[in-house]
Every structure is written in structure tokens, then in C-alpha cells.
Amino acid sequence: MLPHPKGGWQVRRHAAAKAIRRVASYQEALEIAARMAANEQLSLLARYRPAGEPSA
């Protein structure tokens, strides 16, 4: 997940040139990315952390 240059958030696979989906909210992008990771049985989900968000 990364901020989209035109606003909102984009969800894309690692090193992909194009986003899979663009959404308005960070939370929605996080949910989509988590579902993608679960469907593909990935053990690692890398995400962008906006400034001010506490680390896990």
C-alpha cells in the first residue's frame, strides 16, 4: 500500500508498476492488502505507515 499521487491509497504487489486497486481510505487499502495476502498464503505483509501512526 502506498499513497496515490492523485489522492487516496493504492494497493499493489511488490515491485509492480501498476496498482491493483485505488481506494479513498487507508483502512480500506489495508483490508484489501490483508485479504490478498491471506488468499495467496503470504506470511509477510509490507505496508506504508503514515507519519504519526504508532508502530505495532
C-alpha positions as CSV (number, residue, x, y, z in Angstrom):
1,M,0.0,0.0,0.0
2,L,1.2,3.4,-1.0
3,P,-0.3,6.8,-1.1
4,H,-1.6,7.5,-4.7
5,P,-0.1,10.6,-6.4
6,K,-3.6,11.8,-7.2
7,G,-5.0,11.2,-3.7
8,G,-6.2,8.1,-1.8
9,W,-4.3,4.9,-1.5
10,Q,-3.1,2.3,-3.9
11,V,-2.7,-1.4,-3.3
12,R,-0.2,-3.2,-5.5
13,R,2.0,-6.3,-5.4
14,H,5.7,-5.9,-4.6
15,A,7.7,-4.3,-7.4
16,A,4.6,-4.0,-9.6
17,A,4.4,-1.0,-11.9
18,K,0.6,-0.7,-11.7
19,A,-1.8,-0.7,-8.8
20,I,-4.3,-3.5,-8.4
21,R,-6.8,-1.1,-6.8
22,R,-7.1,2.5,-5.7
23,V,-9.3,3.4,-2.7
24,A,-10.0,6.6,-0.7
25,S,-9.1,5.4,2.8
26,Y,-6.0,3.9,4.3
27,Q,-8.1,1.4,6.3
28,E,-9.8,0.1,3.2
29,A,-6.4,-0.3,1.5
30,L,-5.1,-2.2,4.5
31,E,-8.1,-4.6,4.5
32,I,-7.7,-5.3,0.8
33,A,-3.9,-5.9,1.2
34,A,-4.6,-8.3,4.1
35,R,-7.2,-10.2,2.1
36,M,-4.7,-10.5,-0.8
37,A,-2.0,-11.8,1.5
38,A,-4.4,-14.4,3.1
39,N,-5.6,-15.6,-0.3
40,E,-2.1,-16.0,-1.6
41,Q,-0.9,-17.6,1.7
42,L,1.8,-15.0,2.3
43,S,3.4,-14.8,5.6
44,L,4.6,-11.2,5.3
45,L,2.6,-8.1,4.6
46,A,4.6,-4.9,4.0
47,R,2.8,-1.7,4.2
48,Y,3.4,2.0,4.2
49,R,3.0,3.6,7.6
50,P,1.8,7.2,7.6
51,A,3.6,9.7,9.8
52,G,2.3,9.7,13.3
53,E,0.9,6.1,13.2
54,P,2.2,4.1,16.1
55,S,4.3,1.1,15.2
56,A,2.9,-2.4,16.1
